[in-house]
Amino acid sequence: MHKLNSKTPTGDIEKRWDKHLFDLSLIAPQNRAKYNIIVIGTGLAGASLCATLGESGYNVQSFCFNDSPRRAHSIAAQGGINASKNYQNDGDSTHRLFYDTMKGGDFRARESNVYRLAQLSGNIIDQAVSQGVPFAREYSGYLANRSFGGAQVSRTFYARGQTGQQLLLGAYSAMSKEVASGKVKHHSRSEMQEVIIVDGKARGVVVRDLVSGKISAHTADCVVMCTGGYSNAFYLSTNAKGCNTSATWRAHKKGAFFANPSFTQIHPTCIPPTGENQSKLTLMSESLRNDGRIWAPKRIEDCTKDPSEIAEKDRDYFLERIYPAFANLVPRDVASRAVKSICDEGRGIGTEINGEKLGVYLDFSSIIERIGEDKVRAKYGNLFDMYERISGENPYQLPMKIYPAPHYTMGGLWVDYNLMTTIDGLFAAGEANFSEHGANRLGASALMQGLADGYFIAPRTVANYLAKNKLEPVDLNHPNVIQAIDDTKERINRLMNAPEPKHSPDYYHKKVGRILWGACGMSREREALKSAIEEIKALQIDFWQNVKVTGVENDMNQTLERAGRVADFIELGHLMCRDALEREESCGCHARLEYLASDGEAKRDDENFSYVAAWEYSQEGTILNKEQLNFEFVKPSVRDYT
Ligand SMILES: Cc1cc2nc3c(=O)[nH]c(=O)nc-3n(C[C@H](O)[C@H](O)[C@H](O)COP(=O)(O)OP(=O)(O)OC[C@H]3O[C@@H](n4cnc5c(N)ncnc54)[C@H](O)[C@@H]3O)c2cc1C
């Protein structure tokens, strides 16, 4: 069994990162040009990393499958980014952000990493402001804040409902400067297929040019994966359609452990599905829960009525009722489960799908009455416009309809404190790693983590790795390079030439998505997980026998791209269910029906499950390794938001 070493520093938690930084080896400026680094993915984590490494003087090669780094899924982030600046003077501090994040994640994250994230949060805002990111400001000129779930302070910085877009433009501009100077060589429309390992170290990648179909190998001194999350395994999710797990999954198959794959976040406020043929769901930002009130009719017979006909006394503001202290701003897992249970009781509203109405109201009438439509428009205008464009209903006049949807993945590649995976020289940053959010991520903390990783952590830990390892150049004719290219070609060949081609990749994607949503979504249960595992095994055999990929491989072929990604989702889906089955407790997003209290709250089992599940790939059967979590600075308690 592999011994997991998280390389977490010891001592006072406030000093750990500073001490670690001092202990990391440096590379002098004049020597940095001798080193080559590959960065896969140029969303917020990757673009900020490329910019910082390039500016420091390293040679960077970056790759993304989009037609520009500006098209990364990060651009969709709406609501904001957390930082413990305490501009509101409402009691925030590094320690409070640390505590809220640990508690929000239901005490399934590493203390040292989370504390470092809270410490770096302020630096991110300073960096972004210096780049000209147009955060919202108060009349005084100070940066404005709003509240997000799981916190009783206002610490979320935002740029209307386009925070991700503005932050990405900042990171992308900084990266573009390095592209212009020649320090970063960027390749768009290039999809990583395999990691190249030489002498046990990650030394390069094989990529497919998505326009020409050309396969090529690229070598370097180390590789950093910033390839985002895998919520699209569920088929319907709030993620961009292109988001996938292929880079992380293929690294996993080469030796990188996959941590907590079943920890996936279902976001409570998304536009509900309206039919069987939908391919995407849309998030309505959590920021809306600052002022929007969530309710459902008290009586089932009112569920078909127009909401304006339901009297105030007949409305159940269920989050305010059940969780008076945090009310509509409870964490996402708690809110999602509450919405589901209301709909399971038959009190859902909106379109009926498979005999159930999947929706509750998110209502702005109180705030509009209090501050007026213009002020509400100034705060949330673009989100309201987006809702109206998609639903055809005017949310200034009618409450929005919302329902939970797959949104974010806390699971990802296992990394140590230096963000290095279990493969030497292979790092993972941003949503691609598992590190900070435990069993549930708090709103506005993903952007914070991606940028902390990219601007401040990985540049230092990658340099330390390079300084400490003597790495000879790897020739493109090295047998391991040739082997990785051959493996890629062989896989493409199998996808193009299934024995009995019948069904499109989307057909299989929908199938695996439905299985996962049913068994490994908002609630999980032993027998359902066991049958899901068997169903996914059968689906995998069916896929390789019957997948139909039209077109040719030596050209642009989006069906081939999809087929490769779906094959990986199927394998990952199997591991998600195994992970969920193995964890015989409820915590955060992981609601095992056998381990819920009578009021529906998660019942953790700290004695037996206070660990990170780090799965090791093996042809004979994936092996579970456990990283025990130690709590020295917070005391795991039952999460109480009432
Ligand atoms: C609708 C929506 C709204 C959100 N709003 C917020 C918010 O308000 N606040 C917040 O904190 N978080 C929010 N999140 C979460 C947050 O946006 C993401 O977690 C974060 O942007 C991920 O950044 P990343 O850099 O890790 O990955 P991404 O931005 O997903 O970038 C991944 C990159 O990897 C590349 N890539 C992937 N695979 C390959 C491959 N095989 N080969 C080459 N390149 C590859 C892609 O091309 C891309 O460049 C939101 C998420 C969604 C879905």
The ligand as an SDF file (V2000), in Angstrom:
LIG
                    3D

 53 58  0  0  0  0  0  0  0  0999 V2000
  -22.0370   28.4410  -13.3940 C   0  0  0  0  0  0  0  0  0  0  0  0
  -20.9590   28.4610  -12.3570 C   0  0  0  0  0  0  0  0  0  0  0  0
  -20.7990   29.5590  -11.5340 C   0  0  0  0  0  0  0  0  0  0  0  0
  -19.7970   29.5800  -10.5570 C   0  0  0  0  0  0  0  0  0  0  0  0
  -19.6700   30.6800   -9.7510 N   0  0  0  0  0  0  0  0  0  0  0  0
  -18.6830   30.7050   -8.8210 C   0  0  0  0  0  0  0  0  0  0  0  0
  -18.5170   31.8370   -7.9780 C   0  0  0  0  0  0  0  0  0  0  0  0
  -19.2500   32.8100   -8.0600 O   0  0  0  0  0  0  0  0  0  0  0  0
  -17.5240   31.8080   -7.0670 N   0  0  0  0  0  0  0  0  0  0  0  0
  -16.6750   30.7440   -6.9270 C   0  0  0  0  0  0  0  0  0  0  0  0
  -15.7760   30.7840   -6.0870 O   0  0  0  0  0  0  0  0  0  0  0  0
  -16.8000   29.6640   -7.7460 N   0  0  0  0  0  0  0  0  0  0  0  0
  -17.7740   29.6210   -8.6700 C   0  0  0  0  0  0  0  0  0  0  0  0
  -17.9000   28.5140   -9.4800 N   0  0  0  0  0  0  0  0  0  0  0  0
  -16.8550   27.4800   -9.4610 C   0  0  0  0  0  0  0  0  0  0  0  0
  -15.6200   27.9890  -10.2310 C   0  0  0  0  0  0  0  0  0  0  0  0
  -16.0360   28.6940  -11.3670 O   0  0  0  0  0  0  0  0  0  0  0  0
  -14.6940   26.8550  -10.6800 C   0  0  0  0  0  0  0  0  0  0  0  0
  -14.4570   25.9790   -9.6210 O   0  0  0  0  0  0  0  0  0  0  0  0
  -13.3580   27.4310  -11.1430 C   0  0  0  0  0  0  0  0  0  0  0  0
  -13.5570   28.4520  -12.0860 O   0  0  0  0  0  0  0  0  0  0  0  0
  -12.4820   26.3320  -11.7340 C   0  0  0  0  0  0  0  0  0  0  0  0
  -11.3120   26.9340  -12.2290 O   0  0  0  0  0  0  0  0  0  0  0  0
  -10.1280   26.0350  -12.7770 P   0  0  0  0  0  0  0  0  0  0  0  0
   -9.0840   26.9670  -13.2740 O   0  0  0  0  0  0  0  0  0  0  0  0
   -9.7470   25.0400  -11.7440 O   0  0  0  0  0  0  0  0  0  0  0  0
  -10.7740   25.2050  -13.9770 O   0  0  0  0  0  0  0  0  0  0  0  0
  -11.5550   25.6900  -15.3990 P   0  0  0  0  0  0  0  0  0  0  0  0
  -11.8610   27.1090  -15.3460 O   0  0  0  0  0  0  0  0  0  0  0  0
  -12.6060   24.6880  -15.5390 O   0  0  0  0  0  0  0  0  0  0  0  0
  -10.4170   25.4970  -16.4280 O   0  0  0  0  0  0  0  0  0  0  0  0
  -10.0320   24.2180  -16.8670 C   0  0  0  0  0  0  0  0  0  0  0  0
   -9.0160   24.3850  -17.9720 C   0  0  0  0  0  0  0  0  0  0  0  0
   -8.4920   23.1100  -18.2790 O   0  0  0  0  0  0  0  0  0  0  0  0
   -8.5000   22.8980  -19.6720 C   0  0  0  0  0  0  0  0  0  0  0  0
   -8.5450   21.4350  -19.8700 N   0  0  0  0  0  0  0  0  0  0  0  0
   -9.3120   20.5150  -19.2440 C   0  0  0  0  0  0  0  0  0  0  0  0
   -9.0130   19.2870  -19.6770 N   0  0  0  0  0  0  0  0  0  0  0  0
   -8.0210   19.4370  -20.5740 C   0  0  0  0  0  0  0  0  0  0  0  0
   -7.2800   18.5360  -21.3890 C   0  0  0  0  0  0  0  0  0  0  0  0
   -7.4730   17.2130  -21.3600 N   0  0  0  0  0  0  0  0  0  0  0  0
   -6.3430   19.0550  -22.2220 N   0  0  0  0  0  0  0  0  0  0  0  0
   -6.1140   20.3950  -22.2840 C   0  0  0  0  0  0  0  0  0  0  0  0
   -6.7800   21.2820  -21.5400 N   0  0  0  0  0  0  0  0  0  0  0  0
   -7.7160   20.8020  -20.7070 C   0  0  0  0  0  0  0  0  0  0  0  0
   -9.6730   23.6980  -20.1770 C   0  0  0  0  0  0  0  0  0  0  0  0
   -9.5170   23.9910  -21.5500 O   0  0  0  0  0  0  0  0  0  0  0  0
   -9.5580   24.9400  -19.2720 C   0  0  0  0  0  0  0  0  0  0  0  0
   -8.6100   25.8290  -19.8090 O   0  0  0  0  0  0  0  0  0  0  0  0
  -18.9240   28.4740  -10.4300 C   0  0  0  0  0  0  0  0  0  0  0  0
  -19.0900   27.3570  -11.2420 C   0  0  0  0  0  0  0  0  0  0  0  0
  -20.1150   27.3330  -12.1760 C   0  0  0  0  0  0  0  0  0  0  0  0
  -20.3360   26.0930  -12.9690 C   0  0  0  0  0  0  0  0  0  0  0  0
  1  2  1  0
  2  3  1  0
  2 52  2  0
  3  4  2  0
  4  5  1  0
  4 50  1  0
  5  6  2  0
  6  7  1  0
  6 13  1  0
  7  8  2  0
  7  9  1  0
  9 10  1  0
 10 11  2  0
 10 12  1  0
 12 13  2  0
 13 14  1  0
 14 15  1  0
 14 50  1  0
 15 16  1  0
 16 17  1  0
 16 18  1  0
 18 19  1  0
 18 20  1  0
 20 21  1  0
 20 22  1  0
 22 23  1  0
 23 24  1  0
 24 25  2  0
 24 26  1  0
 24 27  1  0
 27 28  1  0
 28 29  2  0
 28 30  1  0
 28 31  1  0
 31 32  1  0
 32 33  1  0
 33 34  1  0
 33 48  1  0
 34 35  1  0
 35 36  1  0
 35 46  1  0
 36 37  1  0
 36 45  1  0
 37 38  2  0
 38 39  1  0
 39 40  1  0
 39 45  2  0
 40 41  1  0
 40 42  2  0
 42 43  1  0
 43 44  2  0
 44 45  1  0
 46 47  1  0
 46 48  1  0
 48 49  1  0
 50 51  2  0
 51 52  1  0
 52 53  1  0
M  END
$$$$
